[in-house]
Amino acid sequence: METTKQTILNIRDLHVQVKTHNGQITLVKDINFELKQGKILGLVGESGSGKTVTSMSILQLHDHKNMNIEGSITLKGKELNGLDNREMRKIRGKDIAFIMQNPMNAFTPVFTIGHQFVETIRTHTSLNKKQAKELAVDVLHSVNLPEPSKLLKKYPFQLSGGMLQRVMIAMAACLHPSVIIADEPTTALDVHNQLLVLRLLDNIRCEFGTSILLISHDLGVISEMADDVIVMQKGRVVEKADVFELFDHPQHDYTKKLLRTRPSLYIEKQPYTYQL
Ligand SMILES: Nc1ncnc2c1ncn2[C@@H]1O[C@H](COP(=O)(O)OP(=O)(O)OP(=O)(O)O)[C@@H](O)[C@H]1O
């Protein structure tokens, strides 16, 4: 029997508005969901449905001058909505890691991967430079990236998109965050790298009990990865169910439409080998 998992991230009555010349426009409204420990929650919906606005709200990355975020966003009971930048910076990366669609945007082009990796580790831990570098090498090795020491000396443009995405996941994983928000983590990758990245995320969840908010417009990916799914349309949650329920008995017409157009993707579950 499934034991009751602890709620790690709790979103209540999230309502995000943006100021425009014509007044305030609502981008998402009445968003309620929770992310349980060690679970993967899929967030699906067509382009423009509000998935990124929701994740940016959790990370408090909106421009506060133009955006108004109402509602409650708690991480292990701590309210994030309204926290100042300094406090959020401590939480982002350490407690909530963010993996974005285009990994090239996550790295500064003028610094080596090693510099950025080591700095990220040192920002959130008390490790010295040498220890941080050793950790970086170990973690890169564990995500099957070849010759980690050489890789650390490279610049982002010298790596493929798939490799960069794996480096980004390795950086996220080594700080053992409670939550990973993965926003279309595989969209820019070929099928081979898609599978590698999804397997890595699943391994991190198994190893560290990390909870993952997996954002995708691709129900094929969601069906293989998620425990529970929420479906968004036009800034609202239209359906919320466990993954089997959603795929076997979709309730909302929009979910039925998404299901009819879904591509299939099979992810072979491997015995767990991820070591840090
Ligand atoms: N800063 C902004 N100012 C005005 N409108 C915005 C802003 N950010 C997002 N929007 C609008 O909010 C809506 C939701 O956008 P969002 O990026 O969350 O969609 P999405 O579901 O993530 O789409 P995609 O799958 O294409 O990334 C869209 O209509 C978008 O144009």
The ligand as an SDF file (V2000), in Angstrom:
LIG
                    3D

 31 33  0  0  0  0  0  0  0  0999 V2000
    5.4350   39.1860  -19.3810 N   0  0  0  0  0  0  0  0  0  0  0  0
    4.2960   38.9440  -20.0270 C   0  0  0  0  0  0  0  0  0  0  0  0
    3.5120   39.9580  -20.4580 N   0  0  0  0  0  0  0  0  0  0  0  0
    2.3620   39.7070  -21.0820 C   0  0  0  0  0  0  0  0  0  0  0  0
    1.8880   38.4720  -21.3320 N   0  0  0  0  0  0  0  0  0  0  0  0
    2.6080   37.4420  -20.9400 C   0  0  0  0  0  0  0  0  0  0  0  0
    3.8540   37.6050  -20.2630 C   0  0  0  0  0  0  0  0  0  0  0  0
    4.3520   36.3730  -19.9790 N   0  0  0  0  0  0  0  0  0  0  0  0
    3.4610   35.4820  -20.4680 C   0  0  0  0  0  0  0  0  0  0  0  0
    2.4250   36.1180  -21.0530 N   0  0  0  0  0  0  0  0  0  0  0  0
    1.2550   35.4830  -21.6570 C   0  0  0  0  0  0  0  0  0  0  0  0
    0.7240   34.5530  -20.7290 O   0  0  0  0  0  0  0  0  0  0  0  0
    0.1900   33.4320  -21.4060 C   0  0  0  0  0  0  0  0  0  0  0  0
    0.7840   32.1600  -20.8230 C   0  0  0  0  0  0  0  0  0  0  0  0
    2.1630   32.1070  -21.2200 O   0  0  0  0  0  0  0  0  0  0  0  0
    3.1270   30.9220  -20.8200 P   0  0  0  0  0  0  0  0  0  0  0  0
    4.4920   31.2890  -21.3140 O   0  0  0  0  0  0  0  0  0  0  0  0
    2.9750   30.6010  -19.3830 O   0  0  0  0  0  0  0  0  0  0  0  0
    2.5430   29.7220  -21.6910 O   0  0  0  0  0  0  0  0  0  0  0  0
    3.1010   28.2400  -21.7940 P   0  0  0  0  0  0  0  0  0  0  0  0
    1.9640   27.3440  -21.4780 O   0  0  0  0  0  0  0  0  0  0  0  0
    4.3350   28.0980  -20.9850 O   0  0  0  0  0  0  0  0  0  0  0  0
    3.4580   28.1720  -23.3390 O   0  0  0  0  0  0  0  0  0  0  0  0
    4.6850   27.4350  -24.0740 P   0  0  0  0  0  0  0  0  0  0  0  0
    4.3480   25.9840  -24.0660 O   0  0  0  0  0  0  0  0  0  0  0  0
    4.6490   28.0090  -25.4450 O   0  0  0  0  0  0  0  0  0  0  0  0
    5.9360   27.7670  -23.3250 O   0  0  0  0  0  0  0  0  0  0  0  0
    0.4790   33.6250  -22.8930 C   0  0  0  0  0  0  0  0  0  0  0  0
   -0.6590   34.1390  -23.5080 O   0  0  0  0  0  0  0  0  0  0  0  0
    1.6070   34.6390  -22.8930 C   0  0  0  0  0  0  0  0  0  0  0  0
    1.5750   35.4290  -24.0660 O   0  0  0  0  0  0  0  0  0  0  0  0
  1  2  1  0
  2  3  1  0
  2  7  2  0
  3  4  2  0
  4  5  1  0
  5  6  2  0
  6  7  1  0
  6 10  1  0
  7  8  1  0
  8  9  2  0
  9 10  1  0
 10 11  1  0
 11 12  1  0
 11 30  1  0
 12 13  1  0
 13 14  1  0
 13 28  1  0
 14 15  1  0
 15 16  1  0
 16 17  2  0
 16 18  1  0
 16 19  1  0
 19 20  1  0
 20 21  2  0
 20 22  1  0
 20 23  1  0
 23 24  1  0
 24 25  2  0
 24 26  1  0
 24 27  1  0
 28 29  1  0
 28 30  1  0
 30 31  1  0
M  END
$$$$
